[in-house]
Amino acid sequence: MANSTKIDERRMLDHLRPGEPLLPPLVIRKFDRPNDREIDALVDVAFPTDPATERFSVECKIRSTPDVFREAIRKASENAARLENHPMVFLPYLSPEKLAKLEELAVSGIDLCGNGYIYVPNRMCVLRTGNPNLYPDSRPIANPYRGRSSLVARMLLNKRQWDTLGELTQAIKKEAQTKGLSLSQVSKTITAFAEDLLVTKTGNQITLTDPVRLLDNLGSEWRRRSSLNRHAYRSSHAKLDLRELASVDELVWSLSGESSAPRYCTIAQGGPMTLVVNDLKLAESALCLTPESVPSFADIVLLESEEDEYYFAHERDEEGVRYASRVQTWLELNSGDARQRETAKDLYQTIIRKARV
């Protein structure tokens, strides 16, 4: 269960008392808060029966996010080099991945959950891991890679650098058939991306620095909704004409990613096209459709959804047909069958190349 006690630096450093275990079997022999403002603490550490101690410069942080972790390592290493002792970071929680990074960099670290890695060349090496995170970070947004928050990621993949948060927010609203996101929502999402080391913020400027990991995160978090209202239809006309939808101002619509795939990829389109709409009745009326009980005989399948992702940043051809964006198309193909996943690989590379321009 998560610990609800407020974490602050003083409370954390109170754990480093002489005579107490640091990371069993190591014990703390001495603790000091130096006048040097660059150093949070100095601790002397030893094995229980060994009179010889090793001194560490401790960098204490009250959060465990990737950027905080990276900054803690940097400061601890600089201070240790200056004072000719050993670097140590102290965070609320060190995941197995963070402990592996510390081992790679030969930097010691401990947390409030009983995990840690203490290393002194030719003297000591202690690793403890597997204890759960009792102090989860409170993110500004629950999941920035799913739902409406994912619109920010999609816009960054379309254009990697923005001069201001306001400019990015307005661009998202322009590309959304729905209401888009507020400035506050975009700000919280960008903060989450910065904590995950995917974007950098220099003054007001926002820059995507890791498009590969951003797209991978979108892919791992996207879910195909099985609960969408889905209906098959035959057209009353000789040829289905989606241009009829353009006159219905209240209707939000776009071809699904699967049906948009031939626009971006070399893939044959089998079966009826799939259209995502926010109102089945409106779309059915505008296209003069008749319900079809046998899907394989249908001309078109309508999916009803209010989810912004299906309609965001769509592309239009000369006839006004709205295609799902490249990102949405990749997400749907990547979660499909083996043939679709194979096709998705080329589209993935196209999206990454565009994001790096």
Secondary structure, 3 states (H helix, E strand, C coil): CCCCCCCCHHHHHCCCCCCCEEECCEEEEEEECCCCCCCCEEEEEECCCCCCCEEEEEEECCCCCHHHHHHHHHHHHHHHHHHCCEEEEEECCCCHHHHHHHHHHCCEEEECCCCEEEEECCCEEEEECCCCCCCCCCCCCCCCCCHHHHHHHHHHHHCCEECCHHHHHHHHHHHCCCCCCCHHHHHHHHHHHHHCCCEEEECCEEEECCHHHHHHHHHHHCCCCCCCEEEEEEECCCCCCHHHHHHCCCCCEEECHHHHHHHHCCCCCCCCEEEEECCHHHHHHHCCEEECCCHHHCCEEEEECCCHHHCCCCEECCCCCEECCHHHHHHHHHCCCHHHHHHHHHHHHHHHHHHCC
